[in-house]
Amino acid sequence: MIHGSVVHDPTGSWDTKAPLDRDAHTALATAVLHWDQHTAPAPADVEQTALLLSGYLDRLARELHTALETLPHRQLPVRDHVAAEIALSQVRRRLDGPSGAFQGEPLAQAQSAARLVDTLHHAVDRTLGAHPPTAT
């Protein structure tokens, strides 16, 4: 299976239908959450990591949004639908900011993105768990 690599792409012009490599991004997010001022890599690497995670978040958010729109009426429990919508609004609020990415110190940006990766993964699991994709 071929897995897509996500870049920071605020316009969505590079978006493809290649599957996202969830395991790699989960491992990256976990590593980022364990960084502190003394263990983090060079600032430029931290900035690139924040951009990589924000690109992944953007693509994952679009997939979750599409899944929510295509679910049959009342297929998803209300609490799961609301949780997914809240997760989507958090991602959009952070990604659609003035610079098109997260704000603040690079390490804080990367860690904020890493926390949102976990939040969106839970929302995707609840959403697609209620309505798994069908083969076409």
Accessible surface in RSA format (square Angstrom, percent):
REM  Atomic radii and reference values for relative SASA: ProtOr
REM  Chains: A
REM  Algorithm: Lee & Richards
REM  Probe-radius: 1.40
REM  Slices: 20
REM RES _ NUM      All-atoms   Total-Side   Main-Chain    Non-polar    All polar
REM                ABS   REL    ABS   REL    ABS   REL    ABS   REL    ABS   REL
RES MET A   1   190.40  98.6 107.15  70.9  83.25 198.2 108.20  92.0  82.19 108.9
RES ILE A   2   146.21  83.2 138.26 103.0   7.95  19.2 142.01 102.3   4.20  11.4
RES HIS A   3    88.22  48.2  64.11  44.6  24.11  61.7  44.71  46.1  43.50  50.6
RES GLY A   4    16.01  19.7   0.00   N/A  16.01  19.7  11.68  32.0   4.33   9.7
RES SER A   5   102.76  86.8  69.42  92.6  33.35  76.8  49.08 104.5  53.69  75.2
RES VAL A   6    12.25   8.1   8.62   7.8   3.63   8.7  11.86  10.3   0.39   1.1
RES VAL A   7    62.10  40.9  56.69  51.3   5.41  13.0  59.38  51.6   2.72   7.4
RES HIS A   8    57.11  31.2  35.53  24.7  21.58  55.2  27.04  27.9  30.07  35.0
RES ASP A   9    20.81  14.6  16.64  16.6   4.17   9.9   9.97  23.5  10.83  10.8
RES PRO A  10    93.06  67.8  55.54  50.6  37.51 136.4  64.11  52.9  28.95 179.9
RES THR A  11   115.70  82.3  78.68  79.8  37.03  88.2  81.77 109.8  33.94  51.3
RES GLY A  12    22.84  28.2   0.00   N/A  22.84  28.2   8.48  23.3  14.37  32.2
RES SER A  13    85.50  72.3  47.07  62.8  38.43  88.5  47.42 101.0  38.08  53.3
RES TRP A  14   176.04  70.6 157.25  76.1  18.79  44.1 137.98  73.6  38.06  61.7
RES ASP A  15    58.78  41.2  27.71  27.6  31.06  73.5  14.25  33.5  44.53  44.4
RES THR A  16    77.23  54.9  68.19  69.1   9.04  21.5  68.12  91.5   9.11  13.8
RES LYS A  17   191.10  93.2 165.50 101.5  25.60  61.0 117.33 105.6  73.78  78.6
RES ALA A  18    26.65  24.5  18.00  27.8   8.65  19.7  24.20  34.1   2.46   6.5
RES PRO A  19    56.54  41.2  47.58  43.4   8.96  32.6  56.54  46.7   0.00   0.0
RES LEU A  20    24.71  13.8   8.25   5.9  16.46  41.4   8.25   5.8  16.46  44.3
RES ASP A  21    41.12  28.8  40.57  40.4   0.55   1.3   4.94  11.6  36.19  36.1
RES ARG A  22    89.84  37.7  86.97  44.3   2.87   6.8  42.26  57.8  47.57  28.8
RES ASP A  23   116.73  81.8 109.52 109.0   7.21  17.1  33.15  78.0  83.58  83.4
RES ALA A  24    53.35  49.1  38.77  59.8  14.58  33.2  47.70  67.2   5.65  15.0
RES HIS A  25    12.05   6.6  11.60   8.1   0.44   1.1   9.42   9.7   2.63   3.1
RES THR A  26    56.90  40.5  56.62  57.4   0.28   0.7  55.17  74.1   1.73   2.6
RES ALA A  27    64.03  58.9  51.33  79.2  12.69  28.9  58.88  82.9   5.15  13.6
RES LEU A  28    44.95  25.0  40.32  28.8   4.63  11.6  44.35  31.1   0.61   1.6
RES ALA A  29     5.95   5.5   5.95   9.2   0.00   0.0   5.95   8.4   0.00   0.0
RES THR A  30    67.91  48.3  66.03  66.9   1.88   4.5  48.81  65.6  19.10  28.9
RES ALA A  31    45.48  41.8  36.88  56.9   8.60  19.6  44.49  62.7   0.99   2.6
RES VAL A  32     0.00   0.0   0.00   0.0   0.00   0.0   0.00   0.0   0.00   0.0
RES LEU A  33    72.61  40.4  49.74  35.6  22.86  57.5  49.74  34.9  22.86  61.5
RES HIS A  34   139.88  76.5 116.01  80.6  23.87  61.1  84.95  87.5  54.93  63.9
RES TRP A  35    44.69  17.9  37.43  18.1   7.26  17.1  22.49  12.0  22.21  36.0
RES ASP A  36    68.90  48.3  66.02  65.7   2.88   6.8  33.51  78.9  35.39  35.3
RES GLN A  37   139.47  78.0 113.90  83.2  25.57  60.9  51.11 108.8  88.36  67.0
RES HIS A  38   172.62  94.3 137.67  95.7  34.95  89.4  93.58  96.4  79.05  92.0
RES THR A  39    86.86  61.8  61.73  62.6  25.13  59.9  68.11  91.5  18.75  28.3
RES ALA A  40    27.01  24.8   7.86  12.1  19.15  43.6   7.86  11.1  19.15  50.7
RES PRO A  41    53.23  38.8  32.54  29.7  20.69  75.2  46.75  38.6   6.48  40.3
RES ALA A  42    57.10  52.5  42.87  66.2  14.23  32.4  50.57  71.2   6.53  17.3
RES PRO A  43    94.83  69.1  91.42  83.3   3.40  12.4  94.83  78.3   0.00   0.0
RES ALA A  44    66.14  60.8  61.07  94.2   5.06  11.5  63.56  89.5   2.58   6.8
RES ASP A  45    77.02  54.0  75.05  74.7   1.97   4.7  14.59  34.3  62.43  62.3
RES VAL A  46     3.90   2.6   3.90   3.5   0.00   0.0   3.90   3.4   0.00   0.0
RES GLU A  47    80.65  46.3  79.55  60.2   1.11   2.6  16.55  32.0  64.10  52.3
RES GLN A  48   112.34  62.8 109.54  80.1   2.80   6.7  42.44  90.3  69.90  53.0
RES THR A  49    18.30  13.0  15.61  15.8   2.69   6.4   2.45   3.3  15.85  24.0
RES ALA A  50     4.60   4.2   3.82   5.9   0.77   1.8   4.10   5.8   0.49   1.3
RES LEU A  51    58.40  32.5  58.29  41.7   0.11   0.3  58.40  41.0   0.00   0.0
RES LEU A  52    59.90  33.4  57.17  40.9   2.72   6.8  59.20  41.6   0.70   1.9
RES LEU A  53     0.00   0.0   0.00   0.0   0.00   0.0   0.00   0.0   0.00   0.0
RES SER A  54     1.24   1.0   0.47   0.6   0.77   1.8   0.47   1.0   0.77   1.1
RES GLY A  55     3.31   4.1   0.00   N/A   3.31   4.1   1.55   4.3   1.75   3.9
RES TYR A  56     1.26   0.6   1.26   0.7   0.00   0.0   0.00   0.0   1.26   1.6
RES LEU A  57     0.00   0.0   0.00   0.0   0.00   0.0   0.00   0.0   0.00   0.0
RES ASP A  58    19.94  14.0  19.94  19.8   0.00   0.0   7.63  18.0  12.30  12.3
RES ARG A  59    19.97   8.4  19.97  10.2   0.00   0.0   6.17   8.4  13.80   8.4
RES LEU A  60    10.87   6.1  10.87   7.8   0.00   0.0  10.87   7.6   0.00   0.0
RES ALA A  61     0.78   0.7   0.24   0.4   0.54   1.2   0.39   0.5   0.39   1.0
RES ARG A  62    76.19  32.0  73.45  37.4   2.74   6.5  60.53  82.7  15.66   9.5
RES GLU A  63    78.39  45.0  70.41  53.3   7.98  19.0  34.95  67.6  43.43  35.5
RES LEU A  64     2.01   1.1   0.29   0.2   1.72   4.3   1.92   1.3   0.08   0.2
RES HIS A  65    86.49  47.3  86.49  60.1   0.00   0.0  63.95  65.9  22.54  26.2
RES THR A  66    75.58  53.8  75.58  76.6   0.00   0.0  51.40  69.0  24.18  36.6
RES ALA A  67    14.90  13.7   9.11  14.1   5.79  13.2  14.21  20.0   0.70   1.8
RES LEU A  68    13.94   7.8   3.20   2.3  10.74  27.0   3.41   2.4  10.53  28.3
RES GLU A  69   122.55  70.4  88.17  66.7  34.38  81.9  39.10  75.6  83.45  68.1
RES THR A  70    92.24  65.6  67.72  68.7  24.52  58.4  62.93  84.5  29.31  44.3
RES LEU A  71    22.49  12.5   6.64   4.8  15.85  39.8   6.64   4.7  15.85  42.7
RES PRO A  72    66.07  48.2  52.13  47.5  13.94  50.7  63.54  52.5   2.54  15.8
RES HIS A  73   159.75  87.3 127.37  88.5  32.38  82.8 101.32 104.4  58.42  68.0
RES ARG A  74   194.64  81.7 154.49  78.8  40.15  95.6  61.74  84.4 132.90  80.5
RES GLN A  75    79.77  44.6  60.44  44.2  19.33  46.0   5.90  12.6  73.87  56.0
RES LEU A  76    13.90   7.7   3.91   2.8   9.99  25.1   3.95   2.8   9.95  26.8
RES PRO A  77    56.15  40.9  43.38  39.5  12.77  46.4  55.55  45.9   0.60   3.7
RES VAL A  78   106.68  70.2 100.62  91.1   6.06  14.6 102.33  88.9   4.35  11.8
RES ARG A  79   180.29  75.7 166.24  84.7  14.05  33.5  74.30 101.5 105.99  64.2
RES ASP A  80    18.43  12.9  18.16  18.1   0.26   0.6   0.00   0.0  18.43  18.4
RES HIS A  81    68.61  37.5  68.61  47.7   0.00   0.0  43.70  45.0  24.92  29.0
RES VAL A  82    72.23  47.5  71.31  64.6   0.92   2.2  72.23  62.8   0.00   0.0
RES ALA A  83    33.05  30.4  25.08  38.7   7.97  18.1  30.09  42.4   2.96   7.8
RES ALA A  84     0.13   0.1   0.13   0.2   0.00   0.0   0.13   0.2   0.00   0.0
RES GLU A  85    72.65  41.7  69.23  52.4   3.42   8.1  29.43  56.9  43.22  35.3
RES ILE A  86    92.50  52.6  91.27  68.0   1.23   3.0  92.50  66.6   0.00   0.0
RES ALA A  87     2.53   2.3   1.84   2.8   0.69   1.6   2.35   3.3   0.18   0.5
RES LEU A  88    12.72   7.1  12.68   9.1   0.04   0.1  12.72   8.9   0.00   0.0
RES SER A  89    59.13  50.0  51.44  68.7   7.69  17.7  44.67  95.1  14.47  20.3
RES GLN A  90    54.38  30.4  54.38  39.7   0.00   0.0   4.05   8.6  50.33  38.2
RES VAL A  91     0.00   0.0   0.00   0.0   0.00   0.0   0.00   0.0   0.00   0.0
RES ARG A  92    73.42  30.8  72.95  37.2   0.47   1.1  48.98  66.9  24.44  14.8
RES ARG A  93   152.74  64.1 132.82  67.7  19.92  47.4  78.24 106.9  74.50  45.2
RES ARG A  94    81.35  34.2  74.15  37.8   7.20  17.2  18.42  25.2  62.93  38.1
RES LEU A  95    11.86   6.6   7.90   5.6   3.96  10.0   7.90   5.5   3.96  10.7
RES ASP A  96   100.15  70.2  69.82  69.5  30.33  71.7  33.01  77.7  67.14  67.0
RES GLY A  97    19.26  23.8   0.00   N/A  19.26  23.8  12.54  34.4   6.72  15.1
RES PRO A  98   135.94  99.1  88.84  81.0  47.10 171.2 103.41  85.4  32.54 202.2
RES SER A  99    77.59  65.6  43.36  57.9  34.24  78.9  51.68 110.1  25.91  36.3
RES GLY A 100    17.65  21.8   0.00   N/A  17.65  21.8  14.89  40.9   2.76   6.2
RES ALA A 101    14.58  13.4  14.58  22.5   0.00   0.0  14.58  20.5   0.00   0.0
RES PHE A 102    11.17   5.6   5.28   3.3   5.89  15.3   6.65   4.0   4.52  12.9
RES GLN A 103   103.92  58.1  82.69  60.4  21.23  50.6  51.34 109.3  52.58  39.9
RES GLY A 104    55.69  68.7   0.00   N/A  55.69  68.7  36.86 101.2  18.83  42.2
RES GLU A 105   122.37  70.3 116.64  88.2   5.73  13.7  42.33  81.9  80.05  65.4
RES PRO A 106    35.47  25.9  35.47  32.3   0.00   0.0  35.47  29.3   0.00   0.0
RES LEU A 107    19.73  11.0  18.35  13.1   1.38   3.5  18.35  12.9   1.38   3.7
RES ALA A 108    52.17  48.0  44.44  68.6   7.74  17.6  49.37  69.5   2.80   7.4
RES GLN A 109    34.36  19.2  33.71  24.6   0.65   1.6   0.65   1.4  33.71  25.6
RES ALA A 110     0.00   0.0   0.00   0.0   0.00   0.0   0.00   0.0   0.00   0.0
RES GLN A 111    32.13  18.0  32.13  23.5   0.00   0.0   1.45   3.1  30.68  23.3
RES SER A 112    20.31  17.2  19.33  25.8   0.98   2.3  12.97  27.6   7.34  10.3
RES ALA A 113     0.00   0.0   0.00   0.0   0.00   0.0   0.00   0.0   0.00   0.0
RES ALA A 114     0.19   0.2   0.00   0.0   0.19   0.4   0.00   0.0   0.19   0.5
RES ARG A 115   129.87  54.5 126.17  64.3   3.70   8.8  61.78  84.4  68.10  41.3
RES LEU A 116     4.07   2.3   4.07   2.9   0.00   0.0   4.07   2.9   0.00   0.0
RES VAL A 117     1.42   0.9   1.42   1.3   0.00   0.0   1.42   1.2   0.00   0.0
RES ASP A 118    75.95  53.2  74.20  73.9   1.74   4.1  18.39  43.3  57.55  57.4
RES THR A 119    51.27  36.5  46.39  47.0   4.89  11.6  27.76  37.3  23.52  35.5
RES LEU A 120     0.00   0.0   0.00   0.0   0.00   0.0   0.00   0.0   0.00   0.0
RES HIS A 121     8.64   4.7   8.64   6.0   0.00   0.0   4.19   4.3   4.45   5.2
RES HIS A 122    95.02  51.9  94.13  65.4   0.89   2.3  64.14  66.1  30.88  35.9
RES ALA A 123     0.21   0.2   0.00   0.0   0.21   0.5   0.13   0.2   0.08   0.2
RES VAL A 124    17.05  11.2  17.05  15.4   0.00   0.0  17.05  14.8   0.00   0.0
RES ASP A 125    68.60  48.1  57.37  57.1  11.23  26.5  30.22  71.1  38.38  38.3
RES ARG A 126    90.02  37.8  79.56  40.6  10.46  24.9  47.63  65.1  42.39  25.7
RES THR A 127     0.00   0.0   0.00   0.0   0.00   0.0   0.00   0.0   0.00   0.0
RES LEU A 128    60.11  33.5  57.93  41.4   2.18   5.5  58.32  41.0   1.79   4.8
RES GLY A 129    59.19  73.0   0.00   N/A  59.19  73.0  33.70  92.5  25.49  57.1
RES ALA A 130    32.49  29.9   9.84  15.2  22.65  51.5  21.72  30.6  10.77  28.5
RES HIS A 131    57.20  31.3  56.29  39.1   0.92   2.3  32.96  34.0  24.24  28.2
RES PRO A 132    84.30  61.4  81.56  74.3   2.75  10.0  81.56  67.3   2.75  17.1
RES PRO A 133   107.95  78.7  78.87  71.9  29.08 105.7  87.99  72.6  19.96 124.1
RES THR A 134   112.45  80.0  90.35  91.6  22.09  52.6  69.20  92.9  43.25  65.4
RES ALA A 135   109.01 100.2  67.62 104.4  41.39  94.2  77.94 109.8  31.08  82.3
RES THR A 136   178.28 126.8 102.31 103.7  75.97 181.1 104.52 140.4  73.76 111.5
END  Absolute sums over single chains surface
CHAIN  1 A     8161.7       6588.7       1573.0       5006.5       3155.2
END  Absolute sums over all chains
TOTAL          8161.7       6588.7       1573.0       5006.5       3155.2
